[in-house]
Amino acid sequence: MPSENREYISIGCSHYFSAGFSRKEAFELLTRSHENHPERFPTVDFCEIDFWYRSFEKGNVDYSQEFVLNEIEASLAGINTIPLSKIVSELNVDDERTLSRMLRNFHNHIYQPDRQILEKLEFNLRPNSVYFFKKNYFPNNTYRTTWTDRENDCEVKKNGVVSILNENFITAALKEFRESIEISEVKIKNLEIKCNLETVDETNRELFIAGIFEVLSNLKRKLHVERFEFSFKNLEEMNALLDCIKIGPLTKLKLDTPELVFNFGQAAPLKSHFSHIEWFSSSNSAIEAPLACFTHLKYIFVERHAVDVEEMKAHMNKIQYDGQRHVFYIKAQFDQRTVSTALQPDVSMIDDEDNGDITGRLRIPGSTTHQIEFTISRMIEFKISKITRQ
C-alpha cells in the first residue's frame, strides 16, 4: 500500500545517493516506479527527495525522520483548491504530469475518480469489427477491446477474455467509447478515430460516425485532445468533429480523407484551431490558403494544385525555426529547374540526384548556424537544419 510504504522513498534515496545519482535522477527513478506500479510505490515530490539528500549529506541516515515542508506537514487542508483545479484543467498532459510528480498531495487531490488522463485512445472501424484501445496515465492501466460482427449478435474480446453480446457490434462499441470520455473531465494526449473508406460498409460507417458525433456533442465540455488523427468523408464530418474539440490544447492534427479541395472559409473549426497547431498533415486534401498561413508550423504535409514560384520563395524566406519541415505535394506538372533557379541558392549548392530530384541548400540571412535545405520532385520540401562543420 503506497500510504503504508513511505520508507521506500527514504531507502530509495539512500541507495541513489550512495550510487552517485543526482536529486533529479533519483526523483525521476522513484516517480517511474510509482507510475509503473502505483499499487506498490507511493507518489513522491521533489522536496522530499531534497530533504533526504540534505540529511545524507550531513551524515544523518536516520530513516525514522519525518519529512516536513518548512517545518509544517505538507497538506492542502484549509486551502481553496478550486483555483488550482482550474489552472490544472488548462495544462497539457505532460505539464500536468510534471506538476503531479512535484507535489504529491496535490497529485492525490487532483486525480479523483471523476478525472482521467489518457496517453492514448484509439477507436477504429474495420470491415467487420471495431477496435478500441485505451491507455491511462492515472490510473496506469491499458484496455483493449474488439467487437466482431456476427449474424445476430457480436463477439467481444476484452483484454483477452471472449464473450457474446446480443447487440450490434457498432452500438456495443459506442457504449464503451461513451463511458470512457463522458466523466467529469478527461484529457487525451493522442486520439485516433479512423476507418478505411474503401473497405468498410457505408451503412456501418454512417452508424459509427453518427454515434461518435452524438457522444461528443453531449459532453458537458469540449474534449481536451492534444494530438488528433481521424478519418472523414466530407467537410461536414470534419467540421463536426473538430467543433467538439477544445481550442488550445490541440497541437498535432492528421487528416485521413478522400480527395477534397477546400479553404478555411469552408472549415471554420479548423481555422479556429490552426494558430495553435504545430504539426499538420493532410495527404489527400488540397487546402486553398496562402502559404503565409502555414509559416508558424513545425511540420506540414499538404497538397497544392499548382506551384506559385514567387509565393514559394517568399514562404521559404519566412520559415526560420530549427527543425521546421514543410512539404508541399504539387498535383500539376511543373518544371523543377525553373523552381530551383527561382529559389536562388548559391549555384554551387545545387545537386542533381540520380532519381531526378533537385536538392540544394542556402544560408538563412543573418544566421551563421542554420541553413535551409530543399528538395524538388513532385513535392517541394523545405527543412531547417544546423550547418555541419567540416
Secondary structure, DSSP 8 states (H G I E B T S, - for coil): -GGG-THHHHHHHHHHHHTT--HHHHHHHHHHHHHH-TTTS----HHHHHHHHHHHHTT---TT----BTTB----TT---HHHHHHHHTS-HHHHHHHHHH-HHHHHHH--TTEEEEEEEEEEEETTEEEEEEEEEES--EEEEEEEE-SSSEEEEETTEEEEESS-HHHHHHHHHHHHH-SSEEEEEEEEEEE-TTTS-HHHHHHHHHHHHHHHHTSSS-BEEEEEEEE-SSHHHHHHHHHTB-TTT--EEEEE-SSEEE-GGG-HHHHHHHTT-SEEEEEEEEE-S-GGGGTT-SEEEEEESS--HHHHHHHHHH--STT-EEEEEE-S---HHHHHHHT---GGGEEE-TTS-EEEEEE-TT-SSEEEEEEESSEEEEEEEE----
